[in-house]
Amino acid sequence: MIQKISVPVSVDLSFNHHTRTVLPVRLIFEGRNHLIRRIGFHHVYREGRTLYHVFSVASDTLFFRLVLNTDNLHWQLEEISDGEVV
């Protein structure tokens, strides 16, 4: 079931200087560590002058939609899903 939420989360990143890519590798949500096993989709959009990066990622058991605000470098968790269809 997909649950829409809007909560701040902590995210660890990995930067590869050869490919010049930055990818989330772990997030902390409700005090639990979730290792990111797959990155499904990444896109950017702009609201006014603020650029946002959106990542659809998966841990072993959950799917997440993470948004990075590049003005303040804060991460927001916007969706979480366990993959079940209701």
Helices and strands as residue ranges (DSSP letters): E 2-16, E 21-29, E 32-35, E 38-47, E 50-58, E 63-69, E 74-81
